[in-house]
Amino acid sequence: MIKAFKNIVEQVAKPQWCSQKDILTAISDVDDALHNDLKSIKKYDCIFETGTQNDLVDLLRMWHIADNSPSLSALCITACDEFGVNSPDLRQTVMMAGILGDVTNDNPYHNNLHFKKVLLQSIRMIAVHNAIYEGTEKTLNEYDITTLIIAACIHDLGHDGRGNTLKGVYEESRLERQSFSYAESYLRACGMDKSQLNALKVMLLTTDVTPLGDLTNSKNQMCAAYRFHFTGDRRLHPSLNLSTELKPMEKDAKLTLLACMLHEADIATSAGINYTVTQFETSLYHNEIGVRSSKPSHIIDFLDDVCQRTFLTAAGRKLFGTNLERIITLAEQNVNNGNEVFPALEHTNFYLGYSGDRPEKNVAIN
């Protein structure tokens, strides 16, 4: 089944961020491991929010340390089956996005495992959102679900490990535009329609959190649009002043919701699980950008500048809200107690199998 995508890849123009051989290799690797990957995913109760918080942390630890995470494509298939996505065109486009995200990217942070973590959190958020709004018009249909899954798979496609400022020159949404550009022709070849492509581009642009702290950056515009549609801000401000490319969110509440869910899935593993995971993710990111040491104050900066210390969506609040409050408390406590540098990755509590503030039983990794 997966190998059928070879024809699509061979028909599309030469990739912009890798070789055609790299994509064909990803297809072959996915196909070889697919049966075992699909079988292993069925053991992960925490993916569809039936497991515990410890189950989720153990799963993330196993993905990192044992290096045996399933392919992004296998996670996509499982999600489509779980959420009842039956449209052949939608499933094909989701699979193409998964394959693109499975092309090897070995950055310290923005790598294939990051894509899987964002997809994992997106899947969990979809399940919780639809449980909260079951039987109402607010539930996500298969078109909405696949748009979010696709966005999660390709939101950092071809990431080069650098930010949107190169040699002191800021280029607005450089990485986000690049990811969309890299994926667009393949998704179009699979039948993705213009409306869904336009929505996807808006969603990717809203994951741009730079310049940090700027109220006009794309992410903050999206948050303003979310509040406009869902928290009563419309009564205070009858219109929004969004940039031209983000303007569709002014009249499209569902698009705004999906964009906010993507952003929250992007930050959830770093900000909404537990303090040990946040420490580990912070150190991973700093390795990528060349910061030699990570401290609790860096976590506070991240939670202030990127997360604004909150999750806006109902699913985000339910899954991550309490965890975020605890992470903030522990980080502030550690800053006040000396702001000591975190240990090397292999010596972090997450890697060794301990929680943030009390020891837990070491986790055996097979």
PETA-V62780 format. One record per residue. RES is the residue in one letter. SS is DSSP state (2 for helix, 1 for strand, 0 for the rest). D_FIRST is the distance of its C-alpha to the first C-alpha in Angstrom with 2 decimals. Layout:
res:ss:d_first
RES:SS:D_FIRST
RES:SS:D_FIRST
This chain:
res:ss:d_first
M:0:0.00
I:2:3.81
K:2:5.49
A:2:5.64
F:2:7.98
K:2:10.17
N:2:11.76
I:2:12.78
V:2:14.24
E:2:16.05
Q:2:17.53
V:0:18.94
A:0:22.28
K:0:22.84
P:0:22.13
Q:0:25.38
W:0:25.06
C:0:23.12
S:0:22.07
Q:2:19.02
K:2:18.58
D:2:18.55
I:2:15.52
L:2:13.64
T:2:14.92
A:2:13.70
I:2:10.06
S:2:10.78
D:2:12.78
V:2:10.47
D:2:7.86
D:2:11.07
A:2:12.59
L:2:10.10
H:2:11.49
N:2:14.97
D:2:14.72
L:2:13.82
K:2:16.58
S:2:19.01
I:2:18.70
K:0:19.99
K:0:23.19
Y:0:23.90
D:2:26.23
C:2:27.41
I:2:24.21
F:2:25.04
E:0:28.75
T:0:29.69
G:0:30.65
T:0:33.69
Q:2:34.44
N:2:34.89
D:2:31.43
L:2:30.03
V:2:32.28
D:2:31.35
L:2:27.63
L:2:28.34
R:2:30.62
M:2:28.08
W:2:25.50
H:2:28.28
I:2:30.16
A:0:27.74
D:0:25.08
N:0:22.29
S:0:20.74
P:0:17.08
S:0:14.88
L:2:15.41
S:2:11.74
A:2:12.10
L:2:15.32
C:2:13.90
I:2:11.59
T:2:14.73
A:2:16.96
C:2:15.25
D:2:15.43
E:2:18.97
F:0:20.27
G:0:19.01
V:0:17.02
N:0:15.81
S:0:15.82
P:2:12.52
D:2:14.11
L:2:15.16
R:2:11.96
Q:2:10.28
T:2:13.47
V:2:13.58
M:2:10.30
M:2:11.82
A:2:14.99
G:2:13.66
I:2:12.36
L:2:15.77
G:2:17.54
D:2:16.04
V:0:17.72
T:0:20.68
N:0:23.79
D:0:26.58
N:0:29.31
P:0:31.47
Y:0:30.68
H:0:28.34
N:0:25.46
N:2:21.92
L:2:23.58
H:2:25.51
F:2:22.42
K:2:21.18
K:2:24.67
V:2:24.90
L:2:21.64
L:2:22.97
Q:2:26.24
S:2:24.73
I:2:22.89
R:2:26.20
M:2:28.13
I:2:26.04
A:2:26.55
V:2:30.26
H:2:30.83
N:2:29.52
A:2:31.55
I:2:34.63
Y:0:34.33
E:0:32.94
G:0:34.29
T:0:35.35
E:0:34.30
K:0:33.58
T:0:30.34
L:0:27.17
N:0:24.94
E:2:21.21
Y:2:22.04
D:2:24.25
I:2:21.92
T:2:19.01
T:2:21.63
L:2:22.91
I:2:19.63
I:2:18.74
A:2:22.32
A:2:22.22
C:2:19.26
I:2:20.93
H:0:24.60
D:0:25.64
L:0:23.15
G:0:24.93
H:0:27.89
D:0:30.57
G:0:32.47
R:0:35.30
G:0:36.45
N:0:37.44
T:1:40.81
L:1:40.97
K:0:44.36
G:0:46.09
V:1:44.63
Y:1:42.62
E:0:39.81
E:0:38.76
S:0:35.11
R:2:34.31
L:2:31.30
E:2:30.00
R:2:30.27
Q:2:28.67
S:2:25.55
F:2:25.23
S:2:25.90
Y:2:23.26
A:2:20.48
E:2:21.82
S:2:20.66
Y:2:16.96
L:2:17.20
R:2:19.26
A:2:16.81
C:0:14.24
G:0:17.11
M:0:19.00
D:0:22.49
K:2:25.74
S:2:27.02
Q:2:24.17
L:2:24.31
N:2:28.07
A:2:27.79
L:2:25.39
K:2:27.94
V:2:30.78
M:2:29.05
L:2:28.39
L:2:31.98
T:0:33.37
T:0:32.09
D:0:34.75
V:0:37.63
T:0:39.88
P:0:42.77
L:0:43.15
G:0:45.56
D:0:45.74
L:0:45.79
T:0:44.37
N:0:41.22
S:2:37.95
K:2:37.21
N:2:40.75
Q:2:40.60
M:2:37.54
C:2:39.47
A:2:42.40
A:2:40.24
Y:2:38.90
R:2:42.49
F:2:43.48
H:2:41.07
F:2:41.07
T:0:44.23
G:0:47.06
D:2:47.58
R:2:47.45
R:2:50.92
L:2:52.25
H:0:50.51
P:0:49.80
S:0:47.61
L:0:45.54
N:0:46.00
L:0:42.45
S:0:41.60
T:2:40.33
E:2:36.63
L:2:36.74
K:2:38.84
P:2:36.09
M:2:36.42
E:2:40.00
K:0:39.08
D:0:35.60
A:2:35.90
K:2:32.25
L:2:31.18
T:2:33.88
L:2:32.68
L:2:29.09
A:2:30.59
C:2:32.84
M:2:30.11
L:2:28.13
H:2:31.37
E:2:32.17
A:2:28.80
D:2:29.38
I:2:32.77
A:2:32.28
T:2:31.54
S:2:34.56
A:2:36.86
G:0:35.96
I:0:35.25
N:0:38.34
Y:2:40.76
T:2:39.39
V:2:35.96
T:2:37.72
Q:2:39.82
F:2:36.84
E:2:34.86
T:2:38.07
S:2:38.61
L:2:35.08
Y:2:35.59
H:2:39.04
N:2:37.78
E:2:35.59
I:2:38.48
G:0:41.04
V:0:43.15
R:0:44.71
S:0:45.37
S:0:44.17
K:1:46.62
P:2:46.79
S:2:48.22
H:2:44.97
I:2:43.23
I:2:45.89
D:2:45.39
F:2:41.64
L:2:42.25
D:2:44.94
D:2:43.51
V:0:39.77
C:0:39.62
Q:0:43.05
R:0:43.35
T:0:41.44
F:0:38.24
L:0:38.63
T:0:35.93
A:2:36.49
A:2:33.37
G:2:34.37
R:2:37.90
K:2:36.89
L:2:34.42
F:2:36.23
G:2:39.70
T:2:41.75
N:2:39.97
L:2:40.78
E:2:44.42
R:2:44.68
I:2:43.10
I:2:45.63
T:2:48.46
L:2:47.59
A:2:47.11
E:2:50.44
Q:2:52.08
N:2:50.90
V:2:52.12
N:2:55.48
N:0:55.62
G:0:55.45
N:0:52.03
E:0:51.24
V:1:48.48
F:0:45.32
P:0:44.69
A:0:42.13
L:2:38.52
E:2:38.61
H:2:41.79
T:0:40.79
N:2:41.03
F:2:37.33
Y:2:36.45
L:2:39.15
G:0:38.25
Y:0:41.11
S:0:41.37
G:0:43.28
D:0:46.70
R:0:46.82
P:0:45.43
E:0:42.65
K:0:41.51
N:0:39.67
V:0:35.95
A:0:34.76
I:0:31.59
N:0:29.84
